Amino acid sequence: MISPVLPSYSRAPLSFVKGEGSWLIEADGRRFLDLGAGIAVMALGHCNPILVKALKAQAEKLWHTSNLYTVPEQVALAEALVEHTFADTVFFCNSGTEAAELAIKMARKYWYDQGQTERTTMLTFEGAFHGRSMAAISAAGSEKLTKGFGPLLPGFEQLGFGDHDALRAAAARPDVGAIMVEPVQGESGIRQVPDQCLKGLRDLCDEHGLLLILDEIQCGMGRTGKLFAHEWAGITPDIMMVAKGIGGGYPLGALLATERAASGMTPGTHGSTYGGNPLGCAVGAAVMAEMTRPGFMEDVNRRAGMMRQKLEGLVASHPDVFTEVRGAGFMIGLKCKPVNAEVVKACYDQELLVVPGGDNVVRVLPALTIGDDDIAEAVLRLDRAATAVAAQANAAE
């Protein structure tokens, strides 16, 4: 019998009914320590009282009016983002996929308005994930995302991850107008673009007049220990996609841009019914206020360093299960020797939630607010899961 919910996900047999900080309570009462945070969404933990207060206060005043009018909460959140980033202007939407759609439209419209209508090609990279709309899967190009959904949207060329020669050659072509990249690839197994390569991308775009588009949907909003991952490299993009952590669990996305890059987006060129609604922006403003308060990121980096050290010890203790630790801040990948699904299942048995990723990696994406004791408990449960995986493998031999 077909499910009333479209079966487009392979779901674990878990049903959570309540959340508290870094913990989720299953319908049967079991408490799971959450190292997935809704896939990097619950940046400030489940039911954070600061966000609950902001949501309740706004819900009692106004939910929706539409973008036909000025939305004060939207203006306030945009001002906060502009203050703390490279951006001059912000468009609000409901998801990362929607932000990616606008980034693609904005780049194309920019070159159209410049009279260089041939510059429609956007360079992207193997292993990318920018969402699941037609434009987003066309940009990523992998068979896993695109099979069965052709014809794809033209105007994208995927390059090998780290293929500098191909990148330089492609960037010099007259049909290329933009480069889009994730500073840290999440879905493909926590693959970082080295800081020197991000600097090289910025220099390459400047050399050829290209727009640099950064996808910080998963790696942004404090996930790597700075508000945005590109800050580690000391560069700025022209356009940036943001979502996940910005809403702390409330559906919210944003497209940030310089005045130059956004110059083609005049009235009527884009829109969103729910994007920038008072509820979402009130929560987003509370998230921004918390993440930018003095000492917040310093504390994130202290605790992330503690977790990284403990995970390095875990890998050393279980060489038959894990081979390396990847990532930065609280965007961590554990490369597995056995199939990563086995590790995820063993973690479920220990009432611990982790997220599978590409390249046989298990992603560790806890709330940025996870406490010292919960970090110690999480690594203890990972240790037990790894022991169980190793025992199962030995029994099968």
DRENKOL-781756 format. One record per residue (C-alpha): residue number from 0; chain; z, x, y. Coordinates in steps of 0.001 Angstrom, whole numbers, padded with zeros to 6 digits, always signed. Example, Ala and Ser with C-alpha at 12.3 -4.5 7.8 and 13.67 -1.06 7.14 Angstrom:
2
   i ch      pz      px      py
   0  A +007800 +012300 -004500
   1  A +007140 +013670 -001060
REM end
This chain:
397
   i ch      pz      px      py
   0  A +000000 +000000 +000000
   1  A -000984 +001395 +003373
   2  A +001811 +002261 +005772
   3  A +002132 +000191 +008936
   4  A +002282 +003592 +010684
   5  A -001035 +005480 +010514
   6  A -000495 +008174 +007858
   7  A -001785 +011070 +009973
   8  A +001408 +013069 +009393
   9  A +002913 +014426 +006184
  10  A +006462 +013352 +006902
  11  A +009634 +014717 +005342
  12  A +011875 +012041 +003746
  13  A +014360 +012208 +006612
  14  A +015267 +009506 +009129
  15  A +017394 +010578 +012064
  16  A +019339 +007987 +014004
  17  A +021398 +010013 +016468
  18  A +021352 +013372 +018212
  19  A +024119 +015481 +019719
  20  A +023215 +018818 +021311
  21  A +021730 +020948 +018528
  22  A +022582 +018436 +015799
  23  A +020784 +015431 +014318
  24  A +022482 +012759 +012229
  25  A +020505 +011309 +009326
  26  A +020694 +007607 +008481
  27  A +022906 +008456 +005488
  28  A +025379 +010321 +007706
  29  A +024357 +013912 +006967
  30  A +024419 +016290 +009958
  31  A +021434 +018599 +010313
  32  A +021442 +021669 +012526
  33  A +018188 +021409 +014461
  34  A +016193 +024632 +014958
  35  A +013000 +022705 +015714
  36  A +014050 +020747 +018801
  37  A +011248 +018240 +018311
  38  A +008807 +021197 +018208
  39  A +010138 +022862 +021374
  40  A +010635 +019557 +023209
  41  A +014427 +019109 +023345
  42  A +014922 +022098 +025608
  43  A +018379 +021019 +026743
  44  A +019441 +019552 +023410
  45  A +019687 +016002 +022135
  46  A +021163 +013394 +024481
  47  A +022076 +015984 +027089
  48  A +024519 +014173 +029408
  49  A +022766 +015486 +032530
  50  A +019466 +013952 +031406
  51  A +021097 +010755 +030143
  52  A +022710 +010299 +033556
  53  A +019400 +010888 +035366
  54  A +017539 +008466 +033093
  55  A +020165 +005746 +033372
  56  A +020362 +006028 +037145
  57  A +016593 +005735 +037533
  58  A +016274 +002996 +034897
  59  A +018610 +000818 +036957
  60  A +016425 +001251 +040051
  61  A +012706 +001393 +039169
  62  A +010586 +002131 +036109
  63  A +006978 +001885 +037238
  64  A +004822 +001123 +040260
  65  A +001579 +003052 +039506
  66  A -000217 +005846 +041275
  67  A -001692 +003394 +043760
  68  A +001453 +004180 +045766
  69  A +003577 +007198 +046622
  70  A +006217 +007815 +043941
  71  A +009175 +009631 +045538
  72  A +010483 +010968 +042211
  73  A +007031 +012390 +041501
  74  A +006920 +014123 +044868
  75  A +010386 +015606 +044303
  76  A +009461 +017036 +040892
  77  A +006148 +018386 +042212
  78  A +007982 +020115 +045048
  79  A +010379 +021738 +042570
  80  A +007515 +022997 +040408
  81  A +005613 +024344 +043399
  82  A +008766 +026081 +044672
  83  A +009348 +027907 +041400
  84  A +005767 +028709 +040343
  85  A +002388 +029958 +041556
  86  A +001124 +026401 +042045
  87  A +000142 +024611 +045230
  88  A -000345 +021218 +043620
  89  A +000671 +019278 +040489
  90  A -000761 +016349 +038537
  91  A +001572 +014490 +036175
  92  A +000558 +013003 +032842
  93  A +002291 +012043 +029592
  94  A +001520 +014903 +027202
  95  A +000177 +018394 +026745
  96  A -003105 +017074 +025419
  97  A -003646 +015126 +028629
  98  A -002831 +018230 +030666
  99  A -005449 +020147 +028665
 100  A -008055 +017455 +029370
 101  A -007475 +017773 +033095
 102  A -007536 +021578 +032976
 103  A -010991 +021436 +031394
 104  A -012221 +018830 +033879
 105  A -010798 +020746 +036820
 106  A -012539 +023985 +035842
 107  A -015886 +022258 +035386
 108  A -015585 +020345 +038645
 109  A -014649 +023502 +040529
 110  A -017876 +025256 +039583
 111  A -019936 +022121 +040158
 112  A -018614 +021905 +043714
 113  A -019297 +025603 +044218
 114  A -022954 +024954 +043450
 115  A -022789 +027099 +040306
 116  A -023480 +024342 +037824
 117  A -024458 +026794 +035103
 118  A -020862 +028052 +034762
 119  A -019784 +025472 +032212
 120  A -018654 +027741 +029354
 121  A -014944 +028245 +028797
 122  A -013770 +031152 +026654
 123  A -010959 +030410 +024202
 124  A -009431 +032297 +021289
 125  A -009181 +032088 +017521
 126  A -005939 +030451 +016489
 127  A -005597 +028418 +019671
 128  A -004124 +024948 +019787
 129  A -004544 +022877 +022947
 130  A -004015 +019372 +021578
 131  A -005937 +016886 +019443
 132  A -008300 +015116 +021844
 133  A -012026 +015771 +021461
 134  A -012057 +018275 +024317
 135  A -008936 +020033 +023033
 136  A -010168 +020434 +019459
 137  A -013582 +021509 +020740
 138  A -011834 +024173 +022802
 139  A -009834 +025454 +019827
 140  A -012757 +025185 +017423
 141  A -010950 +025754 +014129
 142  A -012209 +023906 +011069
 143  A -008711 +022560 +010424
 144  A -008842 +020669 +013713
 145  A -012543 +019828 +013953
 146  A -013759 +019015 +010430
 147  A -015136 +015493 +010298
 148  A -014981 +014897 +014035
 149  A -018380 +016202 +015137
 150  A -020375 +016399 +017235
 151  A -017944 +018450 +019279
 152  A -017904 +018730 +023042
 153  A -020129 +021625 +024145
 154  A -019092 +024302 +026611
 155  A -016567 +026340 +024602
 156  A -016838 +029716 +022926
 157  A -014074 +030994 +020659
 158  A -013437 +034730 +020578
 159  A -011433 +036752 +018107
 160  A -007755 +037189 +018972
 161  A -007549 +040704 +020419
 162  A -011320 +041392 +020383
 163  A -011477 +043111 +023773
 164  A -015119 +044182 +023539
 165  A -016328 +040650 +022834
 166  A -014147 +039326 +025643
 167  A -015489 +041752 +028228
 168  A -019080 +041058 +027228
 169  A -018649 +037294 +027325
 170  A -016765 +037268 +030640
 171  A -019694 +038975 +032365
 172  A -022188 +036240 +031437
 173  A -023402 +033928 +034222
 174  A -022647 +030748 +032223
 175  A -018912 +031494 +031860
 176  A -016529 +029897 +034348
 177  A -013028 +030135 +032849
 178  A -010784 +031661 +030214
 179  A -008090 +029524 +028559
 180  A -005276 +031106 +026544
 181  A -001732 +030528 +025316
 182  A +000523 +033456 +026319
 183  A +002232 +032830 +022972
 184  A +000334 +030920 +020302
 185  A +002770 +028501 +018699
 186  A +000890 +026557 +016032
 187  A -000765 +029718 +014725
 188  A +002504 +031402 +013887
 189  A +004114 +032693 +017110
 190  A +001438 +035196 +018112
 191  A +002095 +036809 +021481
 192  A -000526 +038064 +023874
 193  A +000913 +041443 +024915
 194  A +001858 +041734 +028581
 195  A -000784 +044377 +029193
 196  A -003423 +042052 +027747
 197  A -002356 +039189 +029995
 198  A -002652 +041580 +032930
 199  A -006082 +042583 +031639
 200  A -007137 +038930 +031433
 201  A -006071 +038375 +035029
 202  A -007977 +041481 +036149
 203  A -011051 +040426 +034152
 204  A -011047 +036967 +035715
 205  A -010715 +038484 +039187
 206  A -013541 +040908 +038484
 207  A -015960 +038137 +037505
 208  A -014563 +035335 +039656
 209  A -013393 +033304 +036650
 210  A -010560 +030790 +036534
 211  A -007627 +031820 +034336
 212  A -006069 +028819 +032565
 213  A -002754 +029291 +030782
 214  A -001547 +026843 +028170
 215  A +002254 +026960 +028415
 216  A +002809 +023621 +026716
 217  A +004934 +025173 +023964
 218  A +005890 +028572 +025398
 219  A +006815 +027350 +028884
 220  A +009934 +025746 +030367
 221  A +012343 +028539 +029513
 222  A +011276 +028920 +025901
 223  A +010702 +032712 +026105
 224  A +013611 +033444 +028450
 225  A +011783 +032971 +031743
 226  A +010747 +029662 +033241
 227  A +007175 +030431 +032127
 228  A +006015 +033060 +029635
 229  A +003392 +034626 +031913
 230  A +006165 +035749 +034273
 231  A +007027 +038572 +031849
 232  A +003602 +040104 +032570
 233  A +003931 +039728 +036331
 234  A +000736 +037685 +036701
 235  A -000191 +034196 +037870
 236  A -002873 +031838 +036543
 237  A -005171 +029555 +038501
 238  A -004378 +026535 +036323
 239  A -001519 +025934 +033886
 240  A -000735 +023184 +031381
 241  A +002922 +022205 +030908
 242  A +004600 +019610 +028671
 243  A +007178 +019500 +025847
 244  A +010336 +020945 +027423
 245  A +009644 +019672 +030929
 246  A +010768 +016158 +029965
 247  A +013644 +017193 +027713
 248  A +012508 +014542 +025229
 249  A +010989 +012049 +027662
 250  A +007157 +012016 +027393
 251  A +005996 +014103 +030344
 252  A +003228 +016572 +031022
 253  A +001961 +018364 +034093
 254  A -001064 +020296 +035261
 255  A -000245 +022964 +037843
 256  A -002951 +024591 +039941
 257  A -003730 +026628 +043016
 258  A -005338 +024885 +045961
 259  A -008594 +026733 +045251
 260  A -008784 +025761 +041581
 261  A -007923 +022135 +042330
 262  A -010321 +021782 +045249
 263  A -012791 +019639 +043318
 264  A -010239 +017032 +042235
 265  A -010621 +014483 +045007
 266  A -009674 +010756 +044902
 267  A -011288 +009055 +041923
 268  A -011911 +012193 +039856
 269  A -008891 +011723 +037575
 270  A -006031 +009347 +036953
 271  A -003224 +008174 +034678
 272  A -001561 +004788 +034421
 273  A +001852 +006108 +033374
 274  A +001564 +009713 +034533
 275  A +004218 +010604 +037086
 276  A +006225 +007403 +036601
 277  A +009692 +007322 +038210
 278  A +011577 +007477 +034890
 279  A +009793 +010563 +033578
 280  A +009894 +012401 +036888
 281  A +013600 +011691 +037391
 282  A +014311 +013293 +034018
 283  A +011900 +016153 +034715
 284  A +013619 +016864 +038013
 285  A +016964 +017056 +036215
 286  A +015462 +019480 +033684
 287  A +014078 +021673 +036462
 288  A +017364 +021645 +038355
 289  A +019241 +022776 +035253
 290  A +016758 +025471 +034248
 291  A +016575 +026964 +037731
 292  A +020288 +026975 +038478
 293  A +021841 +030449 +038827
 294  A +022712 +032045 +035504
 295  A +020911 +029585 +033227
 296  A +018075 +031890 +032106
 297  A +020405 +034884 +031889
 298  A +022561 +032944 +029430
 299  A +019480 +031833 +027473
 300  A +018421 +035469 +027110
 301  A +021909 +036553 +026040
 302  A +022077 +033958 +023272
 303  A +018440 +034487 +022270
 304  A +019144 +038197 +021927
 305  A +022119 +037402 +019710
 306  A +020006 +035157 +017507
 307  A +017208 +037734 +017317
 308  A +019654 +040407 +016180
 309  A +021085 +038142 +013496
 310  A +017598 +037153 +012298
 311  A +016545 +040800 +012065
 312  A +019554 +041308 +009797
 313  A +018538 +038255 +007776
 314  A +015047 +039653 +007221
 315  A +016487 +043002 +006153
 316  A +018762 +041204 +003653
 317  A +015936 +039132 +002154
 318  A +012825 +041349 +001945
 319  A +011415 +039168 -000854
 320  A +011483 +036100 +001411
 321  A +010890 +037343 +004975
 322  A +008814 +040236 +006282
 323  A +009297 +040177 +010054
 324  A +010668 +038416 +013114
 325  A +008184 +037519 +015860
 326  A +008305 +036056 +019325
 327  A +010470 +036100 +022433
 328  A +013512 +034209 +023636
 329  A +013992 +031050 +021597
 330  A +010347 +030969 +020487
 331  A +010772 +032808 +017207
 332  A +008724 +033124 +014042
 333  A +009883 +034254 +010612
 334  A +006943 +035534 +008575
 335  A +007413 +034460 +004955
 336  A +006391 +036018 +001640
 337  A +006540 +032798 -000402
 338  A +004704 +029743 +000925
 339  A +006469 +028732 +004122
 340  A +006748 +025127 +002915
 341  A +009170 +026363 +000243
 342  A +011366 +027895 +002911
 343  A +011254 +024731 +005024
 344  A +012269 +022653 +001978
 345  A +015109 +025041 +001136
 346  A +016318 +024715 +004718
 347  A +016312 +020919 +004381
 348  A +018557 +021347 +001359
 349  A +020938 +023299 +003598
 350  A +020771 +020540 +006234
 351  A +018843 +022808 +008572
 352  A +015592 +021971 +010377
 353  A +012859 +024559 +010983
 354  A +009162 +024064 +011712
 355  A +006221 +025398 +009667
 356  A +003465 +027245 +011517
 357  A +000252 +029095 +010833
 358  A +000019 +032533 +009208
 359  A +002736 +031485 +006735
 360  A +005376 +031522 +009451
 361  A +008480 +029381 +009872
 362  A +009144 +028619 +013528
 363  A +012642 +028739 +014987
 364  A +012634 +026746 +018233
 365  A +016199 +025671 +018973
 366  A +017438 +023980 +022107
 367  A +017834 +026530 +024888
 368  A +021452 +025345 +025070
 369  A +022350 +026149 +021460
 370  A +025844 +027649 +021382
 371  A +027073 +030892 +019866
 372  A +028839 +029146 +016977
 373  A +025765 +027074 +016147
 374  A +023622 +030225 +016155
 375  A +025983 +031836 +013644
 376  A +025966 +028673 +011518
 377  A +022162 +028448 +011661
 378  A +021695 +031999 +010398
 379  A +024266 +031380 +007658
 380  A +022285 +028352 +006482
 381  A +019023 +030315 +006684
 382  A +020659 +032972 +004527
 383  A +021608 +030368 +001924
 384  A +018097 +028906 +002009
 385  A +016549 +032340 +001527
 386  A +018887 +033037 -001384
 387  A +017819 +029762 -003013
 388  A +014119 +030541 -002507
 389  A +014537 +033995 -004032
 390  A +016483 +032591 -006998
 391  A +013804 +029998 -007631
 392  A +011100 +032654 -007548
 393  A +013031 +034846 -010002
 394  A +013563 +031925 -012347
 395  A +009846 +031211 -012367
 396  A +008956 +034775 -013425
REM end
